[in-house]
Amino acid sequence: MSDILVIGSLNADLAVKSPRFPKPGETISGEDLQIIPGGKGANQAVAVARQGVDVAMVGKVGNDAFGNLLLDNLKKIM
């Protein structure tokens, strides 16, 4: 049994670099797509695990590449 149980969100943040901030209604191209695991609950669980505490995470992910990324990330850290 874990010492701490975190119930919360798991999200995949999609971030791109752009040459400048777009004007209202404007579409510009970006580059260097990054997919960053996160979510308030997942971030808290990772922070606790990095302190050496036994933690478990309860959340819901989709049956897709993002869901697999989030689960793999938690398994690697926790």
N, CA, C and O atoms as a Tripos MOL2 file, in Angstrom:
@<TRIPOS>MOLECULE
protein
  312   311    78     0     0
PROTEIN
NO_CHARGES

@<TRIPOS>ATOM
      1 N           0.8380   -1.1740    0.0000 N.3       1 MET1
      2 CA          0.0000    0.0000    0.0000 C.3       1 MET1
      3 C           0.8880    1.2430    0.0000 C.2       1 MET1
      4 O           1.9090    1.2780    0.6870 O.2       1 MET1
      5 N           0.5080    2.2430   -0.7540 N.am      2 SER2
      6 CA          1.2740    3.4900   -0.8570 C.3       2 SER2
      7 C           1.0080    4.3950    0.3360 C.2       2 SER2
      8 O          -0.0320    4.3070    0.9890 O.2       2 SER2
      9 N           1.9750    5.2670    0.6010 N.am      3 ASP3
     10 CA          1.8250    6.2440    1.6770 C.3       3 ASP3
     11 C           0.8870    7.3830    1.2920 C.2       3 ASP3
     12 O           0.1740    7.9230    2.1380 O.2       3 ASP3
     13 N           0.8910    7.7460    0.0030 N.am      4 ILE4
     14 CA          0.0580    8.8490   -0.4830 C.3       4 ILE4
     15 C          -0.6760    8.3970   -1.7370 C.2       4 ILE4
     16 O          -0.1140    7.7150   -2.5950 O.2       4 ILE4
     17 N          -1.9360    8.7880   -1.8250 N.am      5 LEU5
     18 CA         -2.7430    8.5380   -3.0190 C.3       5 LEU5
     19 C          -3.1360    9.8770   -3.6140 C.2       5 LEU5
     20 O          -3.7450   10.7080   -2.9400 O.2       5 LEU5
     21 N          -2.7900   10.0890   -4.8730 N.am      6 VAL6
     22 CA         -3.1630   11.3140   -5.5840 C.3       6 VAL6
     23 C          -4.2810   10.9630   -6.5550 C.2       6 VAL6
     24 O          -4.1520   10.0370   -7.3550 O.2       6 VAL6
     25 N          -5.3750   11.7060   -6.4810 N.am      7 ILE7
     26 CA         -6.4850   11.5550   -7.4250 C.3       7 ILE7
     27 C          -6.5570   12.8560   -8.2010 C.2       7 ILE7
     28 O          -6.8100   13.9130   -7.6230 O.2       7 ILE7
     29 N          -6.3390   12.7850   -9.5000 N.am      8 GLY8
     30 CA         -6.3250   14.0310  -10.2620 C.3       8 GLY8
     31 C          -6.1340   13.8130  -11.7440 C.2       8 GLY8
     32 O          -6.2880   12.7080  -12.2660 O.2       8 GLY8
     33 N          -5.7960   14.8970  -12.4010 N.am      9 SER9
     34 CA         -5.7280   14.9050  -13.8560 C.3       9 SER9
     35 C          -4.3530   14.5080  -14.3820 C.2       9 SER9
     36 O          -3.3270   14.7230  -13.7380 O.2       9 SER9
     37 N          -4.3730   13.9270  -15.5620 N.am     10 LEU10
     38 CA         -3.1670   13.6260  -16.3370 C.3      10 LEU10
     39 C          -3.3970   14.2430  -17.7130 C.2      10 LEU10
     40 O          -4.3850   13.9310  -18.3780 O.2      10 LEU10
     41 N          -2.4970   15.1070  -18.1360 N.am     11 ASN11
     42 CA         -2.6580   15.8020  -19.4090 C.3      11 ASN11
     43 C          -1.3840   15.7020  -20.2320 C.2      11 ASN11
     44 O          -0.2940   15.5230  -19.6900 O.2      11 ASN11
     45 N          -1.5310   15.8170  -21.5280 N.am     12 ALA12
     46 CA         -0.3980   15.9540  -22.4300 C.3      12 ALA12
     47 C          -0.4490   17.3650  -23.0050 C.2      12 ALA12
     48 O          -1.3780   17.7090  -23.7350 O.2      12 ALA12
     49 N           0.5510   18.1780  -22.6750 N.am     13 ASP13
     50 CA          0.6240   19.5480  -23.1930 C.3      13 ASP13
     51 C           1.3510   19.5360  -24.5330 C.2      13 ASP13
     52 O           2.4140   18.9270  -24.6590 O.2      13 ASP13
     53 N           0.7840   20.2030  -25.5270 N.am     14 LEU14
     54 CA          1.4010   20.3310  -26.8440 C.3      14 LEU14
     55 C           1.9210   21.7540  -26.9710 C.2      14 LEU14
     56 O           1.1530   22.7110  -26.8760 O.2      14 LEU14
     57 N           3.2200   21.8950  -27.1840 N.am     15 ALA15
     58 CA          3.8300   23.2230  -27.2630 C.3      15 ALA15
     59 C           4.6520   23.3400  -28.5380 C.2      15 ALA15
     60 O           5.3520   22.4030  -28.9210 O.2      15 ALA15
     61 N           4.5670   24.4820  -29.1870 N.am     16 VAL16
     62 CA          5.3720   24.7710  -30.3740 C.3      16 VAL16
     63 C           6.0220   26.1420  -30.2160 C.2      16 VAL16
     64 O           5.5160   27.0110  -29.5060 O.2      16 VAL16
     65 N           7.1410   26.3110  -30.8880 N.am     17 LYS17
     66 CA          7.7950   27.6190  -30.9290 C.3      17 LYS17
     67 C           7.2730   28.3620  -32.1450 C.2      17 LYS17
     68 O           7.0560   27.7720  -33.2030 O.2      17 LYS17
     69 N           7.0750   29.6550  -31.9860 N.am     18 SER18
     70 CA          6.6610   30.4730  -33.1180 C.3      18 SER18
     71 C           7.5730   31.6970  -33.1900 C.2      18 SER18
     72 O           8.1410   32.1100  -32.1790 O.2      18 SER18
     73 N           7.7110   32.2670  -34.3640 N.am     19 PRO19
     74 CA          8.6190   33.4050  -34.5070 C.3      19 PRO19
     75 C           8.1400   34.6530  -33.7530 C.2      19 PRO19
     76 O           8.9340   35.5270  -33.4050 O.2      19 PRO19
     77 N           6.8280   34.7170  -33.5080 N.am     20 ARG20
     78 CA          6.2630   35.8630  -32.7870 C.3      20 ARG20
     79 C           4.8580   35.5040  -32.3220 C.2      20 ARG20
     80 O           4.2990   34.4830  -32.7220 O.2      20 ARG20
     81 N           4.3020   36.3510  -31.4790 N.am     21 PHE21
     82 CA          2.9390   36.1540  -30.9990 C.3      21 PHE21
     83 C           1.9720   36.5300  -32.1210 C.2      21 PHE21
     84 O           2.1120   37.6050  -32.7040 O.2      21 PHE21
     85 N           0.9930   35.6750  -32.4410 N.am     22 PRO22
     86 CA          0.0680   36.0060  -33.5340 C.3      22 PRO22
     87 C          -0.8640   37.1580  -33.1640 C.2      22 PRO22
     88 O          -1.2250   37.3520  -32.0030 O.2      22 PRO22
     89 N          -1.2330   37.9020  -34.1820 N.am     23 LYS23
     90 CA         -2.2160   38.9780  -34.0100 C.3      23 LYS23
     91 C          -3.6040   38.3400  -33.9120 C.2      23 LYS23
     92 O          -3.7870   37.2080  -34.3600 O.2      23 LYS23
     93 N          -4.5750   39.0340  -33.3420 N.am     24 PRO24
     94 CA         -5.9290   38.4750  -33.2340 C.3      24 PRO24
     95 C          -6.4510   37.9990  -34.5940 C.2      24 PRO24
     96 O          -6.4500   38.7520  -35.5670 O.2      24 PRO24
     97 N          -6.8940   36.7490  -34.6480 N.am     25 GLY25
     98 CA         -7.4410   36.1750  -35.8690 C.3      25 GLY25
     99 C          -6.4040   35.6700  -36.8620 C.2      25 GLY25
    100 O          -6.7610   35.0930  -37.8890 O.2      25 GLY25
    101 N          -5.1330   35.8800  -36.5680 N.am     26 GLU26
    102 CA         -4.0640   35.4820  -37.4840 C.3      26 GLU26
    103 C          -3.6120   34.0520  -37.1940 C.2      26 GLU26
    104 O          -3.5630   33.6250  -36.0400 O.2      26 GLU26
    105 N          -3.2870   33.3280  -38.2470 N.am     27 THR27
    106 CA         -2.7050   32.0030  -38.1080 C.3      27 THR27
    107 C          -1.2590   32.0670  -38.5680 C.2      27 THR27
    108 O          -0.9730   32.5390  -39.6690 O.2      27 THR27
    109 N          -0.3450   31.5940  -37.7270 N.am     28 ILE28
    110 CA          1.0620   31.5410  -38.1150 C.3      28 ILE28
    111 C           1.5740   30.1210  -37.9100 C.2      28 ILE28
    112 O           0.9910   29.3500  -37.1470 O.2      28 ILE28
    113 N           2.6490   29.7830  -38.5830 N.am     29 SER29
    114 CA          3.2420   28.4490  -38.4640 C.3      29 SER29
    115 C           4.1940   28.3960  -37.2850 C.2      29 SER29
    116 O           4.8670   29.3720  -36.9530 O.2      29 SER29
    117 N           4.2290   27.2340  -36.6670 N.am     30 GLY30
    118 CA          5.1640   27.0050  -35.5790 C.3      30 GLY30
    119 C           6.0830   25.8530  -35.9340 C.2      30 GLY30
    120 O           5.9180   25.1990  -36.9640 O.2      30 GLY30
    121 N           7.0530   25.6180  -35.0650 N.am     31 GLU31
    122 CA          7.9830   24.5130  -35.2840 C.3      31 GLU31
    123 C           8.4120   23.9480  -33.9410 C.2      31 GLU31
    124 O           8.0790   24.5020  -32.8930 O.2      31 GLU31
    125 N           9.1430   22.8590  -33.9700 N.am     32 ASP32
    126 CA          9.6870   22.2130  -32.7720 C.3      32 ASP32
    127 C           8.5760   21.7920  -31.8080 C.2      32 ASP32
    128 O           8.5530   22.2180  -30.6530 O.2      32 ASP32
    129 N           7.6620   20.9550  -32.2910 N.am     33 LEU33
    130 CA          6.5650   20.4520  -31.4610 C.3      33 LEU33
    131 C           7.1180   19.6410  -30.2950 C.2      33 LEU33
    132 O           7.9460   18.7510  -30.4880 O.2      33 LEU33
    133 N           6.6620   19.9500  -29.0940 N.am     34 GLN34
    134 CA          7.0160   19.1880  -27.9050 C.3      34 GLN34
    135 C           5.7340   18.6860  -27.2630 C.2      34 GLN34
    136 O           4.7570   19.4250  -27.1460 O.2      34 GLN34
    137 N           5.7420   17.4300  -26.8490 N.am     35 ILE35
    138 CA          4.6200   16.8440  -26.1210 C.3      35 ILE35
    139 C           5.1170   16.6080  -24.7020 C.2      35 ILE35
    140 O           6.0110   15.7920  -24.4760 O.2      35 ILE35
    141 N           4.5350   17.3250  -23.7520 N.am     36 ILE36
    142 CA          5.0370   17.3480  -22.3870 C.3      36 ILE36
    143 C           4.0020   16.7390  -21.4470 C.2      36 ILE36
    144 O           2.8890   17.2530  -21.3440 O.2      36 ILE36
    145 N           4.3560   15.6410  -20.7530 N.am     37 PRO37
    146 CA          3.4260   15.0430  -19.7930 C.3      37 PRO37
    147 C           3.1790   15.9850  -18.6220 C.2      37 PRO37
    148 O           4.0990   16.6540  -18.1490 O.2      37 PRO37
    149 N           1.9490   16.0350  -18.1620 N.am     38 GLY38
    150 CA          1.6320   16.9030  -17.0250 C.3      38 GLY38
    151 C           0.2370   16.6590  -16.5010 C.2      38 GLY38
    152 O          -0.2880   15.5480  -16.5690 O.2      38 GLY38
    153 N          -0.3560   17.7220  -15.9740 N.am     39 GLY39
    154 CA         -1.6410   17.6610  -15.2920 C.3      39 GLY39
    155 C          -1.3900   17.8810  -13.8150 C.2      39 GLY39
    156 O          -0.3870   17.4110  -13.2790 O.2      39 GLY39
    157 N          -2.2900   18.5920  -13.1470 N.am     40 LYS40
    158 CA         -2.0690   18.9170  -11.7340 C.3      40 LYS40
    159 C          -1.8370   17.6830  -10.8770 C.2      40 LYS40
    160 O          -0.9110   17.6550  -10.0660 O.2      40 LYS40
    161 N          -2.6560   16.6780  -11.0450 N.am     41 GLY41
    162 CA         -2.5080   15.4710  -10.2400 C.3      41 GLY41
    163 C          -1.2030   14.7470  -10.5380 C.2      41 GLY41
    164 O          -0.4790   14.3620   -9.6200 O.2      41 GLY41
    165 N          -0.9020   14.5620  -11.8190 N.am     42 ALA42
    166 CA          0.3270   13.8670  -12.2020 C.3      42 ALA42
    167 C           1.5540   14.6270  -11.7280 C.2      42 ALA42
    168 O           2.5120   14.0190  -11.2510 O.2      42 ALA42
    169 N           1.5380   15.9470  -11.8540 N.am     43 ASN43
    170 CA          2.6730   16.7490  -11.3910 C.3      43 ASN43
    171 C           2.8840   16.5890   -9.8860 C.2      43 ASN43
    172 O           4.0230   16.4950   -9.4290 O.2      43 ASN43
    173 N           1.8120   16.5580   -9.1260 N.am     44 GLN44
    174 CA          1.9270   16.3790   -7.6740 C.3      44 GLN44
    175 C           2.4640   14.9920   -7.3350 C.2      44 GLN44
    176 O           3.3090   14.8490   -6.4520 O.2      44 GLN44
    177 N           1.9740   13.9740   -8.0360 N.am     45 ALA45
    178 CA          2.4360   12.6060   -7.7780 C.3      45 ALA45
    179 C           3.9250   12.4740   -8.1000 C.2      45 ALA45
    180 O           4.6640   11.8360   -7.3510 O.2      45 ALA45
    181 N           4.3600   13.0600   -9.1870 N.am     46 VAL46
    182 CA          5.7730   13.0090   -9.5650 C.3      46 VAL46
    183 C           6.6290   13.7430   -8.5300 C.2      46 VAL46
    184 O           7.6900   13.2550   -8.1410 O.2      46 VAL46
    185 N           6.1690   14.9100   -8.0880 N.am     47 ALA47
    186 CA          6.9300   15.6660   -7.0870 C.3      47 ALA47
    187 C           7.0970   14.8710   -5.8010 C.2      47 ALA47
    188 O           8.1770   14.8630   -5.2110 O.2      47 ALA47
    189 N           6.0380   14.2030   -5.3650 N.am     48 VAL48
    190 CA          6.1040   13.3950   -4.1420 C.3      48 VAL48
    191 C           7.0450   12.2070   -4.3480 C.2      48 VAL48
    192 O           7.8520   11.8990   -3.4710 O.2      48 VAL48
    193 N           6.9460   11.5410   -5.4980 N.am     49 ALA49
    194 CA          7.8010   10.3860   -5.7810 C.3      49 ALA49
    195 C           9.2740   10.7930   -5.8000 C.2      49 ALA49
    196 O          10.1330   10.0410   -5.3390 O.2      49 ALA49
    197 N           9.5640   11.9740   -6.3280 N.am     50 ARG50
    198 CA         10.9530   12.4450   -6.3770 C.3      50 ARG50
    199 C          11.5180   12.7380   -4.9930 C.2      50 ARG50
    200 O          12.7320   12.8370   -4.8190 O.2      50 ARG50
    201 N          10.6350   12.8760   -4.0150 N.am     51 GLN51
    202 CA         11.0750   13.0710   -2.6260 C.3      51 GLN51
    203 C          11.2820   11.7360   -1.9120 C.2      51 GLN51
    204 O          11.6240   11.7040   -0.7300 O.2      51 GLN51
    205 N          11.0740   10.6420   -2.6340 N.am     52 GLY52
    206 CA         11.3050    9.3200   -2.0740 C.3      52 GLY52
    207 C          10.1130    8.7160   -1.3560 C.2      52 GLY52
    208 O          10.2590    7.7100   -0.6620 O.2      52 GLY52
    209 N           8.9410    9.3040   -1.5060 N.am     53 VAL53
    210 CA          7.7280    8.8030   -0.8660 C.3      53 VAL53
    211 C           7.0310    7.8330   -1.8130 C.2      53 VAL53
    212 O           7.0050    8.0530   -3.0240 O.2      53 VAL53
    213 N           6.4670    6.7610   -1.2620 N.am     54 ASP54
    214 CA          5.7230    5.7950   -2.0630 C.3      54 ASP54
    215 C           4.3480    6.3790   -2.3680 C.2      54 ASP54
    216 O           3.5400    6.5830   -1.4620 O.2      54 ASP54
    217 N           4.0860    6.6460   -3.6360 N.am     55 VAL55
    218 CA          2.8560    7.3250   -4.0380 C.3      55 VAL55
    219 C           2.1460    6.5230   -5.1250 C.2      55 VAL55
    220 O           2.7820    5.8710   -5.9540 O.2      55 VAL55
    221 N           0.8210    6.5840   -5.1030 N.am     56 ALA56
    222 CA         -0.0060    5.9810   -6.1520 C.3      56 ALA56
    223 C          -0.8370    7.0830   -6.7910 C.2      56 ALA56
    224 O          -1.1670    8.0760   -6.1440 O.2      56 ALA56
    225 N          -1.1710    6.9040   -8.0600 N.am     57 MET57
    226 CA         -1.9120    7.9090   -8.8140 C.3      57 MET57
    227 C          -3.1840    7.2910   -9.3660 C.2      57 MET57
    228 O          -3.1560    6.2040   -9.9440 O.2      57 MET57
    229 N          -4.3050    7.9880   -9.1860 N.am     58 VAL58
    230 CA         -5.5790    7.5870   -9.7770 C.3      58 VAL58
    231 C          -6.0070    8.6900  -10.7300 C.2      58 VAL58
    232 O          -6.1340    9.8480  -10.3310 O.2      58 VAL58
    233 N          -6.2250    8.3390  -11.9700 N.am     59 GLY59
    234 CA         -6.6720    9.2900  -12.9790 C.3      59 GLY59
    235 C          -7.1570    8.5100  -14.1840 C.2      59 GLY59
    236 O          -7.1290    7.2790  -14.1850 O.2      59 GLY59
    237 N          -7.5990    9.2120  -15.1990 N.am     60 LYS60
    238 CA         -8.1130    8.5410  -16.3930 C.3      60 LYS60
    239 C          -7.3790    9.0760  -17.6120 C.2      60 LYS60
    240 O          -7.2030   10.2830  -17.7770 O.2      60 LYS60
    241 N          -6.9580    8.1470  -18.4570 N.am     61 VAL61
    242 CA         -6.3230    8.5130  -19.7160 C.3      61 VAL61
    243 C          -7.0350    7.7900  -20.8540 C.2      61 VAL61
    244 O          -7.7140    6.7850  -20.6440 O.2      61 VAL61
    245 N          -6.8670    8.3130  -22.0430 N.am     62 GLY62
    246 CA         -7.4600    7.6890  -23.2100 C.3      62 GLY62
    247 C          -6.6430    6.5050  -23.6950 C.2      62 GLY62
    248 O          -5.4860    6.3350  -23.3100 O.2      62 GLY62
    249 N          -7.2520    5.6950  -24.5370 N.am     63 ASN63
    250 CA         -6.5790    4.5440  -25.1380 C.3      63 ASN63
    251 C          -5.9430    4.9990  -26.4520 C.2      63 ASN63
    252 O          -6.3180    4.5400  -27.5310 O.2      63 ASN63
    253 N          -4.9650    5.9190  -26.3370 N.am     64 ASP64
    254 CA         -4.3100    6.4740  -27.5130 C.3      64 ASP64
    255 C          -2.8380    6.7260  -27.1920 C.2      64 ASP64
    256 O          -2.3640    6.3780  -26.1110 O.2      64 ASP64
    257 N          -2.1330    7.3200  -28.1190 N.am     65 ALA65
    258 CA         -0.6930    7.5620  -27.9310 C.3      65 ALA65
    259 C          -0.4350    8.4740  -26.7400 C.2      65 ALA65
    260 O           0.5410    8.2750  -26.0170 O.2      65 ALA65
    261 N          -1.2900    9.4710  -26.5210 N.am     66 PHE66
    262 CA         -1.0930   10.3730  -25.3820 C.3      66 PHE66
    263 C          -1.2900    9.6290  -24.0640 C.2      66 PHE66
    264 O          -0.5320    9.8290  -23.1150 O.2      66 PHE66
    265 N          -2.2960    8.7820  -24.0080 N.am     67 GLY67
    266 CA         -2.5270    8.0010  -22.7990 C.3      67 GLY67
    267 C          -1.3350    7.1120  -22.4820 C.2      67 GLY67
    268 O          -0.9090    7.0200  -21.3310 O.2      67 GLY67
    269 N          -0.7940    6.4530  -23.5140 N.am     68 ASN68
    270 CA          0.3810    5.6050  -23.3220 C.3      68 ASN68
    271 C           1.5840    6.4200  -22.8740 C.2      68 ASN68
    272 O           2.3370    5.9810  -22.0050 O.2      68 ASN68
    273 N           1.7740    7.5970  -23.4510 N.am     69 LEU69
    274 CA          2.8730    8.4760  -23.0540 C.3      69 LEU69
    275 C           2.7630    8.8470  -21.5760 C.2      69 LEU69
    276 O           3.7550    8.7990  -20.8480 O.2      69 LEU69
    277 N           1.5670    9.2140  -21.1360 N.am     70 LEU70
    278 CA          1.3610    9.6220  -19.7430 C.3      70 LEU70
    279 C           1.6120    8.4670  -18.7830 C.2      70 LEU70
    280 O           2.2610    8.6430  -17.7520 O.2      70 LEU70
    281 N           1.0990    7.2890  -19.1180 N.am     71 LEU71
    282 CA          1.3190    6.1170  -18.2580 C.3      71 LEU71
    283 C           2.7870    5.7210  -18.2110 C.2      71 LEU71
    284 O           3.3170    5.4230  -17.1410 O.2      71 LEU71
    285 N           3.4490    5.7160  -19.3700 N.am     72 ASP72
    286 CA          4.8700    5.3660  -19.4060 C.3      72 ASP72
    287 C           5.7020    6.3490  -18.5890 C.2      72 ASP72
    288 O           6.6420    5.9550  -17.8990 O.2      72 ASP72
    289 N           5.3510    7.6270  -18.6720 N.am     73 ASN73
    290 CA          6.0780    8.6430  -17.9180 C.3      73 ASN73
    291 C           5.9420    8.4040  -16.4180 C.2      73 ASN73
    292 O           6.9320    8.4750  -15.6890 O.2      73 ASN73
    293 N           4.7170    8.1200  -15.9430 N.am     74 LEU74
    294 CA          4.5230    7.8760  -14.5170 C.3      74 LEU74
    295 C           5.2480    6.6100  -14.0750 C.2      74 LEU74
    296 O           5.8620    6.5900  -13.0080 O.2      74 LEU74
    297 N           5.1860    5.5560  -14.8810 N.am     75 LYS75
    298 CA          5.8630    4.3040  -14.5180 C.3      75 LYS75
    299 C           7.3700    4.5180  -14.3920 C.2      75 LYS75
    300 O           8.0120    3.9520  -13.5070 O.2      75 LYS75
    301 N           7.9260    5.3320  -15.2770 N.am     76 LYS76
    302 CA          9.3600    5.5960  -15.2850 C.3      76 LYS76
    303 C           9.7860    6.3480  -14.0140 C.2      76 LYS76
    304 O          10.8460    6.0680  -13.4550 O.2      76 LYS76
    305 N           8.9730    7.2880  -13.5650 N.am     77 ILE77
    306 CA          9.3330    8.1520  -12.4430 C.3      77 ILE77
    307 C           8.9190    7.5400  -11.1020 C.2      77 ILE77
    308 O           9.6480    7.6350  -10.1150 O.2      77 ILE77
    309 N           7.7520    6.9160  -11.0800 N.am     78 MET78
    310 CA          7.2320    6.3990   -9.8230 C.3      78 MET78
    311 C           7.6430    4.9560   -9.6870 C.2      78 MET78
    312 O           7.3120    4.3100   -8.6930 O.2      78 MET78
@<TRIPOS>BOND
     1     1     2 1
     2     2     3 1
     3     3     4 2
     4     3     5 am
     5     5     6 1
     6     6     7 1
     7     7     8 2
     8     7     9 am
     9     9    10 1
    10    10    11 1
    11    11    12 2
    12    11    13 am
    13    13    14 1
    14    14    15 1
    15    15    16 2
    16    15    17 am
    17    17    18 1
    18    18    19 1
    19    19    20 2
    20    19    21 am
    21    21    22 1
    22    22    23 1
    23    23    24 2
    24    23    25 am
    25    25    26 1
    26    26    27 1
    27    27    28 2
    28    27    29 am
    29    29    30 1
    30    30    31 1
    31    31    32 2
    32    31    33 am
    33    33    34 1
    34    34    35 1
    35    35    36 2
    36    35    37 am
    37    37    38 1
    38    38    39 1
    39    39    40 2
    40    39    41 am
    41    41    42 1
    42    42    43 1
    43    43    44 2
    44    43    45 am
    45    45    46 1
    46    46    47 1
    47    47    48 2
    48    47    49 am
    49    49    50 1
    50    50    51 1
    51    51    52 2
    52    51    53 am
    53    53    54 1
    54    54    55 1
    55    55    56 2
    56    55    57 am
    57    57    58 1
    58    58    59 1
    59    59    60 2
    60    59    61 am
    61    61    62 1
    62    62    63 1
    63    63    64 2
    64    63    65 am
    65    65    66 1
    66    66    67 1
    67    67    68 2
    68    67    69 am
    69    69    70 1
    70    70    71 1
    71    71    72 2
    72    71    73 am
    73    73    74 1
    74    74    75 1
    75    75    76 2
    76    75    77 am
    77    77    78 1
    78    78    79 1
    79    79    80 2
    80    79    81 am
    81    81    82 1
    82    82    83 1
    83    83    84 2
    84    83    85 am
    85    85    86 1
    86    86    87 1
    87    87    88 2
    88    87    89 am
    89    89    90 1
    90    90    91 1
    91    91    92 2
    92    91    93 am
    93    93    94 1
    94    94    95 1
    95    95    96 2
    96    95    97 am
    97    97    98 1
    98    98    99 1
    99    99   100 2
   100    99   101 am
   101   101   102 1
   102   102   103 1
   103   103   104 2
   104   103   105 am
   105   105   106 1
   106   106   107 1
   107   107   108 2
   108   107   109 am
   109   109   110 1
   110   110   111 1
   111   111   112 2
   112   111   113 am
   113   113   114 1
   114   114   115 1
   115   115   116 2
   116   115   117 am
   117   117   118 1
   118   118   119 1
   119   119   120 2
   120   119   121 am
   121   121   122 1
   122   122   123 1
   123   123   124 2
   124   123   125 am
   125   125   126 1
   126   126   127 1
   127   127   128 2
   128   127   129 am
   129   129   130 1
   130   130   131 1
   131   131   132 2
   132   131   133 am
   133   133   134 1
   134   134   135 1
   135   135   136 2
   136   135   137 am
   137   137   138 1
   138   138   139 1
   139   139   140 2
   140   139   141 am
   141   141   142 1
   142   142   143 1
   143   143   144 2
   144   143   145 am
   145   145   146 1
   146   146   147 1
   147   147   148 2
   148   147   149 am
   149   149   150 1
   150   150   151 1
   151   151   152 2
   152   151   153 am
   153   153   154 1
   154   154   155 1
   155   155   156 2
   156   155   157 am
   157   157   158 1
   158   158   159 1
   159   159   160 2
   160   159   161 am
   161   161   162 1
   162   162   163 1
   163   163   164 2
   164   163   165 am
   165   165   166 1
   166   166   167 1
   167   167   168 2
   168   167   169 am
   169   169   170 1
   170   170   171 1
   171   171   172 2
   172   171   173 am
   173   173   174 1
   174   174   175 1
   175   175   176 2
   176   175   177 am
   177   177   178 1
   178   178   179 1
   179   179   180 2
   180   179   181 am
   181   181   182 1
   182   182   183 1
   183   183   184 2
   184   183   185 am
   185   185   186 1
   186   186   187 1
   187   187   188 2
   188   187   189 am
   189   189   190 1
   190   190   191 1
   191   191   192 2
   192   191   193 am
   193   193   194 1
   194   194   195 1
   195   195   196 2
   196   195   197 am
   197   197   198 1
   198   198   199 1
   199   199   200 2
   200   199   201 am
   201   201   202 1
   202   202   203 1
   203   203   204 2
   204   203   205 am
   205   205   206 1
   206   206   207 1
   207   207   208 2
   208   207   209 am
   209   209   210 1
   210   210   211 1
   211   211   212 2
   212   211   213 am
   213   213   214 1
   214   214   215 1
   215   215   216 2
   216   215   217 am
   217   217   218 1
   218   218   219 1
   219   219   220 2
   220   219   221 am
   221   221   222 1
   222   222   223 1
   223   223   224 2
   224   223   225 am
   225   225   226 1
   226   226   227 1
   227   227   228 2
   228   227   229 am
   229   229   230 1
   230   230   231 1
   231   231   232 2
   232   231   233 am
   233   233   234 1
   234   234   235 1
   235   235   236 2
   236   235   237 am
   237   237   238 1
   238   238   239 1
   239   239   240 2
   240   239   241 am
   241   241   242 1
   242   242   243 1
   243   243   244 2
   244   243   245 am
   245   245   246 1
   246   246   247 1
   247   247   248 2
   248   247   249 am
   249   249   250 1
   250   250   251 1
   251   251   252 2
   252   251   253 am
   253   253   254 1
   254   254   255 1
   255   255   256 2
   256   255   257 am
   257   257   258 1
   258   258   259 1
   259   259   260 2
   260   259   261 am
   261   261   262 1
   262   262   263 1
   263   263   264 2
   264   263   265 am
   265   265   266 1
   266   266   267 1
   267   267   268 2
   268   267   269 am
   269   269   270 1
   270   270   271 1
   271   271   272 2
   272   271   273 am
   273   273   274 1
   274   274   275 1
   275   275   276 2
   276   275   277 am
   277   277   278 1
   278   278   279 1
   279   279   280 2
   280   279   281 am
   281   281   282 1
   282   282   283 1
   283   283   284 2
   284   283   285 am
   285   285   286 1
   286   286   287 1
   287   287   288 2
   288   287   289 am
   289   289   290 1
   290   290   291 1
   291   291   292 2
   292   291   293 am
   293   293   294 1
   294   294   295 1
   295   295   296 2
   296   295   297 am
   297   297   298 1
   298   298   299 1
   299   299   300 2
   300   299   301 am
   301   301   302 1
   302   302   303 1
   303   303   304 2
   304   303   305 am
   305   305   306 1
   306   306   307 1
   307   307   308 2
   308   307   309 am
   309   309   310 1
   310   310   311 1
   311   311   312 2
@<TRIPOS>SUBSTRUCTURE
     1 MET1         2 RESIDUE 1 A MET
     2 SER2         6 RESIDUE 1 A SER
     3 ASP3        10 RESIDUE 1 A ASP
     4 ILE4        14 RESIDUE 1 A ILE
     5 LEU5        18 RESIDUE 1 A LEU
     6 VAL6        22 RESIDUE 1 A VAL
     7 ILE7        26 RESIDUE 1 A ILE
     8 GLY8        30 RESIDUE 1 A GLY
     9 SER9        34 RESIDUE 1 A SER
    10 LEU10       38 RESIDUE 1 A LEU
    11 ASN11       42 RESIDUE 1 A ASN
    12 ALA12       46 RESIDUE 1 A ALA
    13 ASP13       50 RESIDUE 1 A ASP
    14 LEU14       54 RESIDUE 1 A LEU
    15 ALA15       58 RESIDUE 1 A ALA
    16 VAL16       62 RESIDUE 1 A VAL
    17 LYS17       66 RESIDUE 1 A LYS
    18 SER18       70 RESIDUE 1 A SER
    19 PRO19       74 RESIDUE 1 A PRO
    20 ARG20       78 RESIDUE 1 A ARG
    21 PHE21       82 RESIDUE 1 A PHE
    22 PRO22       86 RESIDUE 1 A PRO
    23 LYS23       90 RESIDUE 1 A LYS
    24 PRO24       94 RESIDUE 1 A PRO
    25 GLY25       98 RESIDUE 1 A GLY
    26 GLU26      102 RESIDUE 1 A GLU
    27 THR27      106 RESIDUE 1 A THR
    28 ILE28      110 RESIDUE 1 A ILE
    29 SER29      114 RESIDUE 1 A SER
    30 GLY30      118 RESIDUE 1 A GLY
    31 GLU31      122 RESIDUE 1 A GLU
    32 ASP32      126 RESIDUE 1 A ASP
    33 LEU33      130 RESIDUE 1 A LEU
    34 GLN34      134 RESIDUE 1 A GLN
    35 ILE35      138 RESIDUE 1 A ILE
    36 ILE36      142 RESIDUE 1 A ILE
    37 PRO37      146 RESIDUE 1 A PRO
    38 GLY38      150 RESIDUE 1 A GLY
    39 GLY39      154 RESIDUE 1 A GLY
    40 LYS40      158 RESIDUE 1 A LYS
    41 GLY41      162 RESIDUE 1 A GLY
    42 ALA42      166 RESIDUE 1 A ALA
    43 ASN43      170 RESIDUE 1 A ASN
    44 GLN44      174 RESIDUE 1 A GLN
    45 ALA45      178 RESIDUE 1 A ALA
    46 VAL46      182 RESIDUE 1 A VAL
    47 ALA47      186 RESIDUE 1 A ALA
    48 VAL48      190 RESIDUE 1 A VAL
    49 ALA49      194 RESIDUE 1 A ALA
    50 ARG50      198 RESIDUE 1 A ARG
    51 GLN51      202 RESIDUE 1 A GLN
    52 GLY52      206 RESIDUE 1 A GLY
    53 VAL53      210 RESIDUE 1 A VAL
    54 ASP54      214 RESIDUE 1 A ASP
    55 VAL55      218 RESIDUE 1 A VAL
    56 ALA56      222 RESIDUE 1 A ALA
    57 MET57      226 RESIDUE 1 A MET
    58 VAL58      230 RESIDUE 1 A VAL
    59 GLY59      234 RESIDUE 1 A GLY
    60 LYS60      238 RESIDUE 1 A LYS
    61 VAL61      242 RESIDUE 1 A VAL
    62 GLY62      246 RESIDUE 1 A GLY
    63 ASN63      250 RESIDUE 1 A ASN
    64 ASP64      254 RESIDUE 1 A ASP
    65 ALA65      258 RESIDUE 1 A ALA
    66 PHE66      262 RESIDUE 1 A PHE
    67 GLY67      266 RESIDUE 1 A GLY
    68 ASN68      270 RESIDUE 1 A ASN
    69 LEU69      274 RESIDUE 1 A LEU
    70 LEU70      278 RESIDUE 1 A LEU
    71 LEU71      282 RESIDUE 1 A LEU
    72 ASP72      286 RESIDUE 1 A ASP
    73 ASN73      290 RESIDUE 1 A ASN
    74 LEU74      294 RESIDUE 1 A LEU
    75 LYS75      298 RESIDUE 1 A LYS
    76 LYS76      302 RESIDUE 1 A LYS
    77 ILE77      306 RESIDUE 1 A ILE
    78 MET78      310 RESIDUE 1 A MET
